[in-house]
Structure formats: structure tokens, C-alpha cells
Amino acid sequence: MKIAPDDLLLVIDVQNDFCPGGALAVADGDAVVPVVNRLAGRFDHVVLTQDWHPAGHSSFATSHPGATPFSEIAMPYGPQTLWPDHCIQGSAGAAFHPDLATERAELVIRKGFRSAIDSYSAFFENDRKTPTGLAGYLRERGLRRIVMAGLATDYCVQYSALDARRLGFETIVVLSGCRAIDLGGSLAVATAAMRAAGVELVEELV
């Protein structure tokens, strides 16, 4: 693939809490770091997302007495998976992986900072209506094609990719630069949904 000047690398949530030893560790999550770093060296434009929850966030199982992590509840905006406390603002777990090359990032989109609503996508909160502002930024910058990598394939990467397509951006997900939670078969569901939406899934970017 020839990388154009108006292409963007969007790196999703490569943070300590999603890597081995973290509060919501994705299996082999740190393996994405060298892949992302290699990709970042090839792009003129890089944007990072960062999960950034206040303590006591409504998506934490600990905020709901008697609830267990990975169970599901109904929220005003729809079903919500309850997670272990993770990526709390200012914590070591919320920090980017120490080996992640962040110096070329032009923008960091923090998401999940509203205590009453979770946010998987780089573009919208989980109500599917409240924007992060990323789409407007990309359009004003004239960036038209998005290449994604990061954590986790079946949650924040998938939601971001589907929203990118819904917003009219050509979208590619580099699978070697992603890892999944795969909760109850969620990876297969996510993969099918992305393909159906027109997201191009590639193992490597060559």
C-alpha cells in the first residue's frame, strides 16, 4: 500500500492497563507496540486515543453494588459491559505503554472522561451521538484515509472503525497491530461487522 500525505495512522488505547499486568489486560497486548512504532515511522500524520476515566466511572463494576466485572447492565444509552476499574485519570495504568513511540503524535483524543457514559470509539461516546471532535479535526486537516491499530480489536478498534466508515472515511485495520479481549466470541462478531461495513482488514501494511 502506498501511504499518501493525507493518510492518518490512528492508534487506539495502547495503555498500561490494557497490557499484561494491567487492570484490564488484553492477552499479548504489548505485542502491538513494535508494530505500531514501525507504522508510525511511515506516516506523516499520527493521532493517539487514550481511555481517561474519572474514579467511580459508571462503566466500572465497582460502581454497581453486587455487580461483577464483564457482566452487562442497561444504561440510558443502551447495554453496557461492566469493567474492572481501569485507565483512571492520572494513574500509571492510564499512561501510554512506556515503549510506545508517541513523539510524532499530532493529537491525543481522550475518551471516557464523562462519568455517566462510556466511550469505546475515537469518534463518539457510547450513545453514538456525542462527538469527540476527531471527525471535524480530520476533515479540517484534509485527512481522508485512516489506518488503525491498537487495543482492543473487538471493542475500541471495532467501534472506531465502524464510526470512521459511517462518517465516510476509507478505513483499514492492521490486525498484526491489534489484540482482542474476545469476550463470549466478540472477536468473530467484530470482524464480521467491520467487513460488512467496508473496513479493509489486513494482517500487515506492506
C-alpha positions in Angstrom: 0.0 0.0 0.0 1.3 3.4 -0.9 0.9 5.8 2.1 -0.3 9.2 0.9 0.3 12.6 2.5 -3.4 12.7 3.5 -3.4 9.3 5.3 -3.7 9.1 9.1 -2.4 6.4 11.5 -4.9 6.2 14.4 -3.5 4.4 17.4 -6.2 3.1 19.8 -5.6 2.9 23.6 -2.1 1.4 23.8 -2.1 2.0 27.5 -0.6 0.1 30.5 -3.9 -1.1 31.9 -4.6 -2.9 28.6 -1.2 -4.6 28.5 0.0 -7.6 30.5 0.0 -6.8 34.2 -2.7 -4.0 33.8 -6.1 -3.8 35.3 -7.9 -4.8 32.1 -5.1 -6.7 30.4 -5.6 -7.8 26.8 -3.7 -11.1 26.2 -0.4 -10.3 24.4 -1.5 -6.6 24.3 2.1 -5.3 24.5 2.9 -7.2 21.2 1.2 -4.4 19.3 3.8 -1.8 20.4 6.6 -2.6 17.9 4.1 -3.0 15.1 2.6 0.5 15.9 6.0 2.0 16.2 7.0 0.7 12.8 3.8 2.0 11.3 4.2 5.4 12.9 7.5 5.9 11.2 5.8 5.6 7.8 3.0 8.2 8.3 3.1 12.0 8.1 0.1 12.1 10.5 -0.4 10.2 13.7 -3.3 10.5 16.3 -3.5 8.6 19.6 -6.5 7.8 21.7 -6.4 7.4 25.5 -9.0 5.9 27.7 -9.3 8.5 30.5 -11.9 7.6 33.2 -12.6 9.5 36.4 -12.6 7.4 39.5 -16.0 5.8 40.1 -16.9 5.8 36.4 -20.4 4.3 35.6 -18.8 1.6 33.5 -16.9 0.1 36.4 -18.4 -2.9 38.1 -17.4 -1.4 41.5 -19.8 1.4 40.8 -22.7 -1.0 40.9 -23.1 -2.9 44.2 -23.2 -6.7 43.7 -22.2 -6.5 40.0 -19.2 -8.5 38.7 -16.7 -7.4 36.0 -17.7 -8.4 32.5 -21.4 -8.6 33.3 -23.8 -6.3 31.5 -26.4 -3.7 32.6 -28.8 -1.4 30.9 -27.8 2.2 30.7 -29.8 5.1 29.3 -27.8 4.8 26.1 -28.1 1.0 25.8 -26.4 -2.1 27.1 -23.1 -1.5 28.9 -20.4 -4.1 29.8 -19.1 -3.5 33.3 -15.3 -3.5 33.5 -12.7 -3.7 36.3 -11.6 -0.2 37.3 -9.1 0.9 34.7 -7.4 3.8 33.0 -8.2 6.2 35.8 -7.2 9.7 35.1 -3.6 10.4 36.0 -2.8 6.9 37.1 0.1 4.8 35.8 -2.4 2.4 34.2 -3.8 5.2 32.1 -0.4 6.2 30.8 0.7 5.0 27.3 2.9 1.9 27.2 6.4 3.1 28.0 7.8 1.7 24.8 5.1 3.3 22.6 6.6 6.0 20.2 4.3 9.0 21.0 6.6 11.9 19.9 5.2 12.1 16.4 1.5 12.2 17.5 -0.2 15.4 16.4 -3.2 14.9 18.6 -4.3 12.8 21.6 -8.0 12.2 21.9 -9.0 11.4 25.5 -12.3 9.5 25.8 -14.4 8.1 28.6 -13.9 11.2 30.8 -17.7 11.8 31.2 -18.6 9.8 34.4 -22.1 8.8 33.2 -21.2 7.3 29.8 -18.5 5.0 28.5 -16.7 5.7 25.2 -15.2 3.0 23.0 -15.0 4.8 19.7 -12.4 7.5 18.9 -15.3 9.4 17.2 -18.3 9.1 19.5 -19.3 8.3 23.1 -21.3 5.1 23.5 -24.6 7.0 23.0 -23.4 7.1 19.3 -24.3 10.8 19.3 -21.8 12.8 21.4 -18.8 13.5 19.3 -15.2 13.6 20.4 -14.3 16.2 17.7 -12.0 13.9 15.8 -14.0 13.8 12.6 -14.0 17.6 12.4 -10.3 17.7 13.1 -9.6 15.2 10.3 -11.8 17.0 7.8 -10.3 20.4 8.6 -6.8 18.9 8.1 -7.8 17.3 4.8 -7.0 13.7 6.1 -9.1 11.2 4.2 -7.9 7.6 4.8 -7.5 6.1 8.3 -5.2 3.2 9.1 -5.9 1.8 12.6 -4.1 -0.3 15.1 -4.3 -0.8 18.9 -6.4 -2.3 21.7 -8.7 -4.0 21.7 -9.8 -5.3 18.3 -13.3 -6.2 19.3 -14.1 -3.1 21.3 -12.4 0.3 20.8 -10.8 -0.6 17.5 -14.0 -2.0 16.1 -16.2 0.9 17.3 -13.7 3.4 15.9 -13.5 1.6 12.5 -17.3 1.3 12.2 -17.7 5.0 13.0 -15.0 6.0 10.6 -16.8 4.2 7.8 -20.2 5.7 8.9 -18.6 9.1 8.6 -17.3 8.4 5.1 -13.6 7.7 5.8 -11.8 4.9 3.9 -10.7 2.7 6.8 -8.0 0.0 7.1 -7.3 -2.1 10.3 -3.9 -3.7 10.6 -4.6 -6.9 12.5 -0.9 -7.6 13.5 -1.1 -4.3 15.4 -4.2 -5.3 17.3 -5.2 -7.7 20.0 -8.7 -8.7 21.2 -10.4 -9.3 24.5 -12.7 -11.9 22.8 -15.4 -11.9 25.4 -18.0 -14.5 24.5 -17.0 -14.7 20.9 -16.8 -10.9 20.5 -13.8 -11.0 18.1 -15.6 -13.0 15.4 -18.7 -10.7 15.7 -16.5 -7.6 15.5 -14.5 -9.0 12.5 -17.7 -9.7 10.6 -19.2 -6.3 11.4 -16.1 -4.5 10.2 -16.0 -6.4 7.0 -19.7 -5.8 6.4 -19.2 -2.1 6.9 -16.5 -1.9 4.3 -13.5 -1.8 6.6 -10.4 -3.3 5.0 -8.8 -5.8 7.3 -5.1 -6.6 6.6 -2.6 -8.6 8.5 0.3 -6.3 7.7 0.7 -3.0 5.9 3.1 -3.6 3.0 
